[in-house]
Amino acid sequence: MSKCSRRRFLGQSLAIGAMLPGLGSHPSAGVVQPVARRTRFAPVALARCRTYADAEVRTALAACFDLLGGLGPLVKGKTVTVKINLTGQNFTRFMDRPVGETYMTHPATAYHLAALLFGAGARRVRFVESTGRRTPLEPTLVEGGWDLNAVGALGSVAYENTRNRGSFDSYAHLKVPNGHMFGSFDVNRAYADTDVMVSLAKLKQHDTAGVTLTMKNMFGITPSSMYGGQPGDEESTAGRGTIHDPRRFVDLELPGLKPAFQSIEAGVRVPCTTADICGARPVDLAIIDGITSITGGESPYSAGPRMRAVNPAVLVAGTNPISVDAVGMSIMGFDPRAGRGIGAFARSRCENHLLLAEQSGIGTADLQRIDLRGLTLDEARHPYELHSSPGR
């Protein structure tokens, strides 16, 4: 892969604009299109961003979007839904840093993303996350340091706690093309009643899935009321243990689970679910915040002796989540094509959800087929620690 300069890209943009996956036609509100086989041309943009200072974040995000051909063709006149990551919703400082600098979505990246979306003509922006609380999403965000007045001043902004059906009268039923574990999912309608789906993730590892980037961020769209051990209970705040370990829920039948699927291993079930979700609810814009993060674990809930803060100082963006995550893994020093139990996937001996999604035709994790723009991988690489193997 060769580095593509901004001048060279702008010179080519008219010629390749029609080829950009996700930047052409989009579904109308309420319609989720079948998985696009977006493997022929997979642009991913990399930009340097060393701090969460407003001007620096805005400039770096804008640079990424410029390298992808601009946001306008994707979002103008559209409803844009942004899936954020608020792992655990415990906003106590971690490693002597705000949680947005370690393992959660940072308010600055969310704010400046919204500003750029509205600047490109978005009609409405909706932030979504499934929290373990029976309250709307807004008070949780305020607790997390978000300035909702400032965000609201940007344009028409909505929020939805998607742990159940929330503000909607029913769930959306999404079919999974070429699913591994699921044939369909029932989710909050915010994920279906939208034109554009954005996954805003952190550059971090995961105990069960190896890494949790833009694809694994979408795992959280499954509502507690349907996948939390108490199906049909709109008051449920339980986690998704039913997906991780079915042995604790022997009498429960997960909605959409394929009858032929037999594995009880979390290291198989979680990656398969992640790949299937990305097939059912395609991501149109995938963004990884690698400004600051942590290595050696995913959060305070999995803290180990080798966990430490890191400052990769990069932002990654693209229109295909598999390709974006492949670049993210490479930045972390991991092989995005590693097999089960190898490299980043060693801790839980888990499957590689990027390859599972690739097998389903969602995109490519092959770095040789990804058009990397902006920084080169050598310029961006910031090796992470390997998790210790189970039992060590």
N, C-alpha and C positions, 0 to 999 in steps of 0.2 A: 504493500500500500504506500502510496506517495502522499506527501503533504500537499494539500490544495490551498493556495493562497486566496485571500479574499478577492483580490483583483482578478485572478484567474476564474474564480467561481462566478463573479458577477458578469464576466465576459461570456460565460457559458450558460447563464441562467435561462435565457430565452430558449435556448436549444433543448435544455433538459427539463424545463419546468413541467411539461406534461408527463414526464416519467416519474416525478416524485411521488412515492406512495403516500397516501393520506392527504395530499395537498390538492387533490382534484375534487371530484364530487363526493358528497357526504350524505348520510341518511337524514331524512327529515326527522323531526322530533318524534320520539316514541317508537322508532324503528331501528332495530339492531341488525345490521347487515351480516351475511355469512362471512366467515373468515376469508380475507384476501390473501392470496399466495404472493406475499410481498418479498420474494427472494431475489428477483432479478436485479434490483437496484435498491440498496439500503444505505442511504446517507446518514452519518452520525457526526454531530458537531461537538468539538471540544474547545472550551475556552478557559483561560486562567482566571481564577477569582480567589484571592487570598483571604479576604475578610467578609463579614456580613454588613459592611458599611453600605448605606443605601446606594450611593452612586456606583460603587464597584459591582454590587449585585445586579443592578439595572443594566449596566453596560455589558457585563458578561452574558447575561441572559439574552439581551438584544443581539449580541454578536453571534450567539448560537443560532438564534432564529433567522438572522440574516443569511448565515451559511446554509440554512435549509431552504432558502427561497422566500422567507418572510412568512408571518402568521396570517396575513390578510386572506389568502386563498382558502385557508383552513377554517377561520373563525368568523369572518365578516358576516354580520347579521344572524349569528348562530348562538344557541345556548351551549355553553361550555361547562362541563362538570369536571372538577379537580378532586381526585382522590388523594388525600394527605395521609400521613402516618403519625399517629399519636400513641405509640406502643405503651400500653399500661395506664396512660393518663395520670401518671405521678410526676408532677412538675417540680419536685424537689431537685435542686442542683445535683448533678452527678459528676464525679471526678473534678469537683470544684469549677464546673462550667454549667451554664444554662443547658437544659436538656435539648434545646434546638441546635446546640453546637456538638452534641454527642450522638443521640439516637432517635430524635424526633424531627419532624418537619419544622424548619425555622420560620418564624413569622415573617422575616424579611424576604425569604424566597417566595413565600405565598403572596405577600403584598405586591412585590414587583412583577411577579408573573401575572397577577390580576391586572395591574396597571398596563402591562404590555398587551394583554388580551383585549382590553377595552380600547387601547390605542390603535389596535389593528381592526377595530370595528365589531368586536363581540357584542351581541345584544344583551346577554346575561351571563353571569358567572356564578356557579353553585359549588361551594366547598362541601365535601362529604367525607365521613368517616364513621365506622361502627365503633361506638364507645361502650364501655361496660357500665354505663350510667343510664338511669331512666329520665334523663333531662334532655332538652334540646342540645344541639351542638354548641350554640353560641356561648353559654356560660363556661363550658369546658375550655373553649378557645381563649376567653378572657382570662381564665386562670392560668393558661399557658403563655400569657404575655401578648396576645394579639390585640391590636388597637382596631376594634370593629368599626368605630366611627371613621377612622381613616380609610379602611377598606371600603366601607359603604359609600364614601364620598367619591370613589372612583367610577361608580356606575350602579347598575342593578345587580345586587349581590344577594344570594340566598345561601342558606346553610341547612344541612340535613344530617341528623344522627340516623344512620342506616342500620342500626342494630335490630330493627323490626320494620314494619311497614310505615312507621312514622306518620308523616302528614298526608299519606296517600290512603286510598280506600282498599287497595289490593296490592298484591305482589306482581312483579313482572316475571314471566316465565321465559327463560332464555335457553334455547337449544344449543348443544355442543356439537359442532361438526367434528367428526373424527376423534371423539373423546376417548381417553384412556380409562378413566374411572367413572366419569359421570356422562349421562346422556343429556342432562339439562340441569339448570339451577333456578331456584326461586329467590329473587332478590328485591330489595327496595326499588320502587319505580324510578327513583332518581337516576339509576344506572341505565335505564332504557329510554326514559323521556328526555333525551338530550341529543344534540347533534354531534358533539365532539367530546371524547373521553380523554382526560389527561391523568397520567399517573406521576405524582411528584414524590420521589423517594430519596432516601439517604444512601450513601455509599457504605454499606455495612454488611457484616456477616450474620449468619443465622444458625442456630443450634440444629435444627431439623432439616432445613433446606439448603444449607451450605452458605448461600448468600441471600440477602433480602434487598432486592433492587426494585426496578419498576414492575417486574412481573409478580414477584412475591408480595409486593404492596397490594396487589389486587386480590390476594387471598382474603383480605378483610372485607370484601363486599358481601360475603355470606352472612346473613343475619343470624343473630343469636336465637331468635324466636323459631328458626327453622333448622339450624345446625348446631344448637347449643345444648342438646340433651333433653330439652323440654319442648318438642315440636308443637306449634300452635299456641304457645304461651307468649303473648305480646309483652308481658312484663319480664321475660327472661333476660338476664344479663350474663348468662353463663358463657364460658369460652367455647372453642370449637373442638373439644375433646372427642366428640363423635367422629370427626374426620381423622384425628391423630390415632386414636386407639379404640376400635369398636368393641373390644373385650369388656369395656366398662359399661357398654350400652347394648347388651345382647338383644334386648327386646325392641330396639329402636331401628326404624327403617329410614335411612337418609333419603330425602327427596332427590330423585333423579339418579340415584346410584345404579350403575349397571349390575344386573343380577350375576353376570359372569365374573365380576371383579372379586377376587378372593383374598388378596393380601391384607394382612393385619399389621404390617410394619409401617410405622410413621414415616420412615425414610423412603418409603414407596408412595404412601397415600398422600402426603403433603405435596411432594413434587408433581404427582399426577393431577391433583386437584388444582394446583397453580397453573399448570399447562392448560387444563380444561377451561378454567375461568377465563384465561386470555383468549381462548377460542370462542367462548360464549359472548364475552363482552370485549371486543377488540379495543385496544388502546390506540388512539390516533396521534397522541403526542406523549412521548416518554421522556422524563427529565430526572436526572440524578444529581442531587446536591452532594458533591464531594469537597466542599469548602473545608469543613472540619467534620470529624467523625470519631469513631472508636475502632480499635482492632483487638482481636483475641476474644470476641464475644459480641452479642447483639444488643445488650441492655443490662441494667442493674440486676435483672432477673436471671441472668446467666453469667454473671461476673466471675471471671477466673483469674488466676495469679498472673497471667500474661496480658490481661486487658490493659490498654493504655489509650490515651487520646492521640489522634493523628490529625495532620493538616495537609491533605492531598492538594488542596487549593485549586480544584477544578470543578467545572460544571459540564455535564454531558447531556445532550438532547438529540432526539431523532424521532422519526415517525413509525419506527418498528421497535417494540419493546425487547424482542429477543436480541436484535442487533445492538441496541443501546446497552443492554445488560452484558452482552459479550464484551463490548468495549470497557464497560465498568469493571468486569472481572479481570480483564487484562491489566487495567490500571492498578488493581489491587495485587497484581502479581500472580494471578491464578489463570489456569488454562480453561477457557470457556467450553472446550470440547472434551474435558476430562470425563471419564466414565464413572460409574457408580463407585462410591467409596474412595475416590482418588482426589488428591489436592484439596480444594475448598470443600469437597463433599465427603471428606474422610470422617469427620466427627461422628455423624450418625450413620455412616456407611450408606448415605442416601443417593437416590437417583439424581441425575442432572436434569432439572426441569427445563433448561434451555433446549437441550437435545430432544426432550419429550415434545415440547411445543414445535420444534423444527420438524419432527416426524409427522405432526399433525398439519403441516403446511402453513404455519403462521408466519414464518420468517426464517432468517438464517443466523446462526451463531458462528459462522465461518468468517474469521477476520479477513481472509483473502477476498471475500465477496462483499465486504463492507467498504463503502466509500467514506473514508475518514477525512473530515474537514476541520481546519483550524490547527490546534496543536497536534503533534505526532504522538504516538503512544510512548515513544522514548522520552519525550518531553513531559508527558503527563504521569508516567508510571510512579507509583508510590506503594511499594510492597507491604502487604498486611501480614500479621502473624497467622500461622496455621492454628486452628483449634487443637487442643489436646485430644487424642483419641478417647472414646468412651472407656471409662474404668481406669484411666491413667491420671 
